[in-house]
Amino acid sequence: MATLPDKDKLVRNFNRCANWEEKYLYIIELGAALPELSDSLHQPENAISGCQSQVWLHLVQDQNGKVVLQGDSDAAIVKGLIAVVFILYQQLTPAQIVAFDVRPWFEQLALTQHLTPSRTQGLEAMIRAIRHKAESLSKLN
């Protein structure tokens, strides 16, 4: 299983794609690199409403206080979008996730103008859910 790139490499890889077909293929490739989400985490409390596809997100903190994100979807492109979001949030604490605006990164990747309205809505639902769960984790500390 491949590991996910960091933010800078993600941007470089997107910029190397010649067209949107290549970018979609890269998004799907990123989704395939996500670690598998265990069946025990495919539960209603981890399901994200507001997405057309089925999406599950699970957040925990590691011993260093960083958030470890896990997720899955039944749709390849959506799973890839989960991977993109995870790359943007990787190695952050719950408070840093709450404070971090990922939208400029999506503009830098030119993602927002090429997603269907339902995918954009689902992406926003994922971001809201991650921020909400991170906020809950930060209150536990």
Secondary structure, 3 states (H helix, E strand, C coil): CCCCCCHHHHHHHHHHCCCHHHHHHHHHHHHHHCCCCCHHHCCHHHECCCCCCCEEEEEEECCCCCEEEEEEECCHHHHHHHHHHHHHHCCCCHHHHHHCCCHHHHHHCCCHHHCCHHHHHHHHHHHHHHHHHHHHHHHHC
